């Protein structure tokens, strides 16, 4: 028998080591006296030196790395730096975070740097390995907890037949194929792997699609709001629901290999944990959510208690012999997702878990992974496991793609979906660790599976980007613009809003745009809410679905819109939607809605971080990335409204010179300016609006594009002929030599007599008119002139509307309509 006792070695200044050796001898002598070594000669006493936590310091001649605490800080810092560097280097290859974390762990472990025995013994003595292992496991526990908080199990009920068929086929057939292959290769397997329970566990894990892994990678690829992303999330939850039952069944069988009653006690323990979470914990969490005032975060005491409960659940699952991630995952699932509880938990702890605890977890993974152990045992030992893994991966890939094609998913999207559902990550790695504990695989087998996980996930992620472009459906070849919509046709507008403050200005813009009985407006109002505290995005059509109570802020916004619609019922049709998605993918919801409803215009509010309103600086939430992505991908024209407050006053019923709203259009030429002119012409039909149009021309026509000039001349002539006798419309031309004269002419007009400035964004503008100004363009989504009009330097209190005409992404015919000379009914 060998018994190990730690001898704690204090670190002292150089020259005092003899005294400390005496102290260690005394400790050893005391251990001999207490353990009766002489009376038990078969017992061997081994003394192991444990480093102290704090050194005296380098200036005392001591090596700081002899301190376990200092060494731990160095290890954590080193791995975080390596992982962040790898993430930066792999970003152009579209590799996810988990690949960088696996590679970073391998680099610091015995496979690369740690292969040097001196480096490994210095950096990873036994006591720091012990600490890293336990902190790493805690990192995995909190990771699955946070993902569990974000998961929405109601997606299983909402899933359609397509998702059900794909999930069932992608689970059952790969499982059967791997089991059959394992039975054929069983004679060549080692005895632990050849057990029926081990084969079942490995086969089920190869067939399972892990929601936590898929969600995190889709979030990085900005595919959560895409059609394929939504289908993949729903399918993965169904796969998890099926696969976890199979996993627990094989786990129970594994427990019963030594004692049959152990399997029964395992299932009873599992049932007790589930009942405890659902009945007691779940109700408690719902009580916390219900008693938190709307709009307020959850009390800090509740957050601390819940995070502590994660550790308690981990203790209970480990105590009962259940996989350690089971308890935290159960706890996360019973917590109501979204605001207020789910969003508060995610906001408070996500950064710490993902950026700090998970890198420590991958130090532990890297230390456990040793590629040299694979060469030591030889290919004969690893080939059955390698073959089973490859068969599992390829069968999963092909069966999922075939199932998707069978339910009428397009071919490229089917393969993209199969690549997504074949991704592997943190949950699988945690499962491999569990297999090592259950002696299903050894360290060489673990190392092989870690390398395969990195290779498969890295390859599939790169292929997803090749096979699937979420913006491709928005690339239409039909004109959907205000300019190309006949004045007698219906105008379809997608109206986007982030908060209640922006609603009034957008309503006023619709009102002054002159909807009539002969040319009514169909408004598709979309309330955009940032996705926090849940994984699956939501898109709610309020005519078909009820809004969840947790998103009560939408009710006030939608109520204001409905009140306006009721007052304008004769010539305005309203349909309301709510989209809950990450800001990075909000543009997909906007563009998809614009595509499906065949909109001719999307109107977005502009939120600037520091917008000067009436001399006061107001801080607003920035959504510039949303606007910029909509401008880049919208299947129709786009308008951005910078509302400074004064635009919200009521439109007068009777026109007088003093009470009318005064608008000014700055026409600098190009497609965007033409779109702005036609939209301003619609506004001029409102008898409460006066419109001034200023056309800027370059001196001696320098820099003019001949085709753009012809298109501009044709549309301006049409506008002037139409409004020649309209006393409320004024047209003037200004000739300038460069950007400075353009700005000077605009500043000369800034006499606070205008309520709204209208300008085209950028396309087709003569560069001479902007010469010397482009380098000052801070907000590119507004264009050079639009950005200047909203700036503090310009000093105007008037609101600004920036227009961009639809960008055609494929060739169109050269009809007069496609050239943009005048509208036609066929478009």
Secondary structure, 3 states (H helix, E strand, C coil): CEEEEEEEECCCCCCCHHHHHHHHHHHHHHHHHHHCCCCCCCCEEEEEEEECCCCCCHHHCCCHHHCHHHHHHHHHHHHHHHHHHHHHHHHHHCCCHHHHHHHHHHHHCCCCHHHCHHHHHHHCCHHHHHHHHHHHHHHHHHHHHHHHHHCCCHHHHHCCHHHHHHHHHHHHHHHHHHHHHHHHHHHHCCCCCCCHHHHHHHHHHHHCCCHHHHHHHHHHCCCCCCHHHHHHHHHHHHHHHHHHHHHHHHHHHHHCCCCHHHHHHHHHHHHHHHHHHHHHHHHHHHHHHHCCCCCCCCCHHHHHHHHHHHHHHHHHHHHHCCCHHHHHHHHHHHCCCCCCHHHHHHHHHHHHHHHHHHHHHHHHHHHHCCHHHHHHHCHHHHHHHHHHHHHHHHHHHHHHHHHHHHCCCCHHHHHHHHHHHCCCCHHHHHHHHHHHHCCCCCHHHHHHHHHHHHHHHHHHHHHHHHHCCCCHHHCCCCCCCCCCCCCCCCEEEEEEECCHHHHHHHHHHHHHCCCCCCCCEEEEEEEEEECCCCCCCEEEECCCCCCCHHHCHHHHHHHHHHHHHHHCCCCEEEEEEEEEECHHHHHHHHHHHHHHCCCCEEEEECCCCCEEECCEEECCCCCHHHHHHHHHHCCCEEEEEECCCHHHCCCCCCCCCCCCEEEEEEECCCHHHHHHHHHHHHHHCCCCEEEEEEEEEEHHHCCCCHHHHHHHHHHHHHHHHHHCCCCCEEEEEEEECCHHHHHHHHHHHCCCCCCEEEEECCCCCCHHHHCCCHHHCCCHHHHHHHHHHHCCCCCCCCEEEEEECCCCCCCCCCCHHHHCCCCCCCC
